[in-house]
Amino acid sequence: MGHEDVWDADVAQHYDTPGTDVFAPEVLGPTVQRLAQLAGGGAALEFAIGTGRVAVPLAALGVPVAGIELSPHMVEQLRTKVDETTVPVVIGDMVTAKAPGEYGLVYSVYNAISLPLTQVDQVECFRNAARHLAPGGRFVVELWVPDLRRLPPGPAATVFRSEPGYIALDTYDLLHQQVVSHHFRFDGGKQAELFRSPHRYVWPAELDLMAQLTGFELESRHADWDGAEFTSESRTHVSVYRLPPSR
């Protein structure tokens, strides 16, 4: 299952959930405000920009934003919100694609860094971020913390969300550090709709080593965009990596 197949036209058309879930103001507001602060008046580049959930409101704050996106279908939805001049996008893989210009901030939100399915490619994401950044620039990663403590010996799946008409579970391949998220939506009938996406789960310490290998230093880590303390019980983290001021 490749990501070119996952993020197709149907998924793109139904991806946005205005006002709810990750599009809710209490989720999106702190994300955009924090990224605007980290941009420090410079331009920003989003890896896996998708339909522009973050990029569009960030650009509305006056931050010049560009993006890299693998799925042309997601970019088609983005274009219903803003034009190419407002938020230019390069179609390609965030592991290798190059956007024109130099940036003060590169960011990867909502677990996008887990989309490359090998450690080598995830390291290359860091390397690609460094190629786009000016000296002293920042690479921001939002990612979930692998919740393997909930996985009992033997079973290979955990339910991570359940509500009326919806259930979500993860299936794990512990040998290869892979996880597939399964999202089931259903009503009172016999049929259910399934969406699946593959990921490579990454520990914060492993991310830090990737950063060191590519010239970054960890500047800060919090549990969320509001700046909550990151602890052993945190389910997610927002990690800010920075290049030296001169290279």
RASULTA-V991703 format. One line per field, one symbol per residue. psi: psi as a letter, one per 40 degrees, with the letter a starting at -180 (. if undefined). burial: b if it has 24 or more other C-alpha atoms within 12 Angstrom, else e. A space follows every 10 residues. Layout:
# RASULTA-V991703
psi->???
burial->???
This chain:
# RASULTA-V991703
psi->hiddddgadd dddedhghei beeidedddd dddddddddf eaiihhhgdb efdddddddd eehhhiihhd hdddddddee diidddgihh hiheddihii iiiehhihif edeedheidd dddddddddd deiiheiihh hhiihhfede hihcieiihe hhihehihih higddefihh hhhhhiaeae iihhhihiih ihiddddddd dddeeiihdi hieaeeeihh ieehdiihhh iiiidi.
burial->eebeebbbee bbeebbeeee eebeeeebbb bbbbbbebbe ebbbbbbbbb bbbbbbbbbe eebbbbbbbb bbbbbbbbbe ebeeebbbbb bebbbbbbbe ebbbbbbbbb bbbbbbbebe ebbbbbbbbb bbbbebbbbb bbbbbbbbee eeeeeebbbe eeeeeeebbb bbeeeeebbb bbbbeeeeee eeeebbbbbb bbbbeebbeb beebbbbbeb bbbbbeeeee eeeebbbbbb bbbeeee
